[in-house]
């Protein structure tokens, strides 16, 4: 994961960014959302090394409780 960085936007404003290797417990962002509120999230994950140097498989998990 040392070759992956991210930027998370909430309603077109950056709320968090950094290297994926620095995440605690693989948790990127946690919030409570009210029943009548609508938010838009955008997550950009990008390589910060040459593509020849890495071999990864990616997955995204969204957990709604």
ABEGO torsion letter per residue (X at the ends): XAABBBBBBBGGBBABBEBAAABBGGBABBBBBBAABBBBBBBBBBBABBAAABBBBBBBBBBBX
